[in-house]
């Protein structure tokens, strides 16, 4: 496994190095202390896993993930951060990370997360997983996202993939008011109160990849 970790904290990098080395003898680990060094490293070599602390390299979660995916779309991303999981975890997964862990996690949980992500699966902590499960009340039968029109599905997909209302508006050549109306109607159909709830629902039902594909297909047609 080729691994790149981005964190300006020497102790954090040393700890990750020690734990990951115990997971597999066939692991090559490189380090980046800054955002610029992170992007440079990704442009020079292919990495299977990127472990990054956004706070330590001066970027927010969305910026870090978007840049990594732009330079190295095949690399899996694990956000390993002091940021609160309940606030930033679902957002990280929505933007394309494969996992989110807080730095106060146990060694056992860190190992579990790395192994699961290495297998191509998504990992979030128990607290966030529980929230995702309980925030989506429609566990059987007819599901709210099945009731969306094709236009609503596209707007929904763009929003949960990180596009702002103004960006969706320009992409679809519709007014911001129209997009906002679609957004409100989508929340109503899902019986949800906020965009955060919508993200939680999307992740809980495994719809992120479907949404990304829908946006990609639309962009390829235009």
N, C-alpha and C positions, 0 to 999 in steps of 0.2 A: 504494500500500500504506500502510495506517495501522499504525504501529508504536509500541509502548510499551516502554520499557526501565526496569527497576527495579533500581537499584544505588546505594549511597551513595558509591561510589568515582567521583570526578569524572573521573579519568583513564580508567577503564573506559568510562564513558558517552560521553566524548569520542571514544574509539577506535571504539566501536560506531557512533556517529553518522557518523564519517568514512568508515568502510568501507561501511556500508549506503547512504550517499549516492552512493557510486560504483557500487553495484549498479543503482540505478534513480533516474532523475530525478524520477519520480512517487511519491516516498515522503514521508510526513509523520511526523515523529518527535516524540514527547512523552516526558517523563522523570518518574520518581517516585523519590524518595530514601528513602522509608520504606514499610513495609507498608500503613499507613493511607492514604498518598497513592496507592499502587498501587490499592487497592480503590476509592478515591474516583474515580480517573481511569477505571477500568473501568466504573463505574456511570454515568458521564456521557457516555461515547462508545464506539462500537464500534471495536475494533482487530482487524486481521487477524493480527498477530503480537505476542506479548508475550515479551520477552527478560528473564530474571530471574536474579539471583544470590541464592538463599535466605539464605546466610550474611550478606550485606550488609544484609538487611532483618529479620534476627533471627528467621527461621522455618526449620523443616526442610523438606525437599523435599515430603513428603506434605502438610503444612499449606498450603504455597504453592499447589500444584497444585489441591488440593481447593477452596480459596477462589476461585481464578481461574475454575475451571470452574463454580462455583456462581453467580458474578456475570456471567461472560462465557463461556458454554458454547461459543460459536462461534469464539472466539479460539484460535489455535494457540499453543502454549507451547514455548519453547526455554529449557532450563536451561543457563545459561552461567556456570560456577562453578569455584571452586577445589576443590570436592569431588572425590573420586576417582571416575572414570568406572566403574571395575570394581566399585565398591561401591554407587554410587548411580544409575548409568545405567539399568540394567534396571528398577529400582524406579520411576524417574521415568517411563519409558515405560508401565509398568503402571498408574500412577496417572493417565495421560492426557496427558503431555507428548508433543510431536511430535519432540523431539530433545534430546540432551544433549551438551554440549561442555565440555571443560575450558579454562580461560583461557589455558593455555599452547599452545593449538592455533595453527596457522599462519593467516594471513589467507586463504589459498586455501581451507583447510578450512572456515573460518567462512562464506565466501561460498557454498561448495557446500552447507553445511547450510541456510543461509537460503533459498537457491533451491529446494532439495528440499522443505523444509517449506512454502514458499509454494505449491508444486504439490500439497500435501496428502499428501506422503509422509513417512515417519519417517526420521530421521537419527541414527545413533550412530557413534562413531569406529571406526577399523579394529580396534583391540584388542578392544573390546566385541563388535563384529560377529563377530570370529573366535571369541570365547568362546561366543557364542550359537550359532554354527554347530557347534562341536565338542562342546558340552555336551548336544546333542540327537542321540543316536545312531540314531534311527529315521527315516532319510531316505527310505525307500521302503517300499512295501507297506503292511501293516497297522500303523496308528499307535495308540499307547497310549490316547490320549484317546477313540478310537472304542469302547473297551471299557468306558467308564464307564456306570453306570446313570444314569437321569434325575436321581435325588436326588444322586448323586455329581457330576454335571455342574453342578448348581445350587450345591452347596457349593464345588466347585472354582472356579466363576465368581466367587462372592462373595469368596472368599479372594484370588484374584489381582487382583480389583478394589479391594483395599485394606481389606476388612472383617476385623476381628479375630474370633477364634473366639467370643468372648463376644457379639459383635454378630450373627454368623451364628446362634448359638444362640437369641437372642431373636427374630430375624426369622423363623426356621423353627419356633419353639416346640419346640425339641429341647434336650436337656441338652448342656452343654459337653463332657461325656465322649463323647456320641454324635458330636458334630461333630469332636472330636479323633480319634475312631476312623475317621470318614470321611476325614479328612485323611491319616491314616497309610495307609489303604487306597489312597487316590489316589496317594500317593508310591510305594507298592509296585507298583501297576499301571504307573506311568510308569517304574519302575525308577530312581528318583531318590532322593538322600539328604537333600535339604534343601528348604526353601521357596524359597530363592534359585535353586536348580536348576529348580524348578517355574516360577518367573517367567521364567527364561531360555528354557525350553522353550516357554512360552506365546508369548513375543515372537518366538522363532525361527520358529514355525509360523504366525504372524500370527493368533493366536486371541483377542487382546485385545478387538477390536470385537465378536466373537461372544459373548464372555463378558459384556461390558457390556450387550449387547442382551438376553441371557438374564436378567440381573438386573433390567433395566428392565421387561421383560415380566412377570416375577414380581411386581414391586412394583405394576405397574398392575392386576394381577388381585386384589391383596389390599387 
